[in-house]
Amino acid sequence: MNIRKQIALIVTLSSFAGAALAAEAPARRTSRAPKQDKCAEYGEGFIYEPSTGSCIRVGGVVGAQVNGGTPRNGAQ
């Protein structure tokens, strides 16, 4: 079997497998109502935390410092 036939066979079988999986997947229910941003008044980056009922923003900074060299007093 040459390489073109092998590629065609793989593409055909994968398309059938994808169609079979899509047919078995349950339909997802989507809400038609637009999502309201409860934290828009605080600015960009805030998200609503439903367990506490508050708006939070997580941020931070990561830094590193490397020092090197030899002792100046000549000690080893």
C-alpha positions as CSV (number, residue, x, y, z in Angstrom):
1,M,0.0,0.0,0.0
2,N,1.5,3.3,-1.0
3,I,1.7,6.4,1.3
4,R,-1.1,8.2,-0.5
5,K,-3.6,5.4,0.1
6,Q,-2.5,5.1,3.7
7,I,-3.1,8.9,4.3
8,A,-6.5,8.7,2.6
9,L,-7.4,5.7,4.7
10,I,-6.4,7.5,7.9
11,V,-8.3,10.7,7.0
12,T,-11.4,8.7,6.1
13,L,-11.4,6.6,9.3
14,S,-10.7,9.7,11.5
15,S,-13.7,11.5,10.0
16,F,-16.0,8.6,10.7
17,A,-14.7,8.4,14.2
18,G,-15.3,12.1,14.8
19,A,-18.8,11.9,13.4
20,A,-19.6,8.9,15.6
21,L,-18.3,10.7,18.7
22,A,-20.3,13.8,17.8
23,A,-23.5,11.8,17.5
24,E,-23.0,10.3,20.9
25,A,-22.2,13.5,22.7
26,P,-25.1,15.0,24.7
27,A,-26.4,18.4,23.6
28,R,-25.3,21.3,25.7
29,R,-27.8,23.8,26.9
30,T,-26.7,27.3,26.4
31,S,-28.2,30.4,27.9
32,R,-29.5,32.9,25.4
33,A,-29.4,35.8,28.0
34,P,-26.3,37.9,27.8
35,K,-23.9,37.4,30.6
36,Q,-23.9,40.3,33.0
37,D,-20.6,41.3,34.5
38,K,-21.2,41.9,38.2
39,C,-17.8,43.3,38.7
40,A,-17.6,45.9,35.9
41,E,-17.8,48.8,38.3
42,Y,-14.5,47.8,39.8
43,G,-12.6,47.8,36.5
44,E,-10.9,45.3,34.3
45,G,-9.6,42.0,35.7
46,F,-12.1,41.6,38.5
47,I,-14.1,38.3,38.6
48,Y,-17.1,37.4,40.6
49,E,-16.6,34.7,43.3
50,P,-20.0,33.2,43.9
51,S,-19.1,31.4,47.2
52,T,-18.3,34.7,48.9
53,G,-20.5,37.0,46.8
54,S,-17.7,39.4,46.2
55,C,-15.5,40.6,43.3
56,I,-11.8,39.7,43.4
57,R,-8.7,40.3,41.3
58,V,-5.6,38.1,41.6
59,G,-2.2,39.5,40.6
60,G,1.4,39.4,41.5
61,V,5.0,39.9,40.5
62,V,7.8,37.4,40.2
63,G,11.3,38.5,40.5
64,A,14.8,37.0,40.6
65,Q,18.2,38.3,41.5
66,V,21.5,36.6,40.9
67,N,24.8,37.8,42.4
68,G,28.2,36.4,41.6
69,G,31.8,37.2,41.8
70,T,34.8,36.5,43.9
71,P,35.6,37.7,47.4
72,R,37.4,41.0,47.5
73,N,39.6,40.2,50.5
74,G,41.4,37.4,48.7
75,A,40.1,34.7,51.1
76,Q,39.2,31.4,49.6
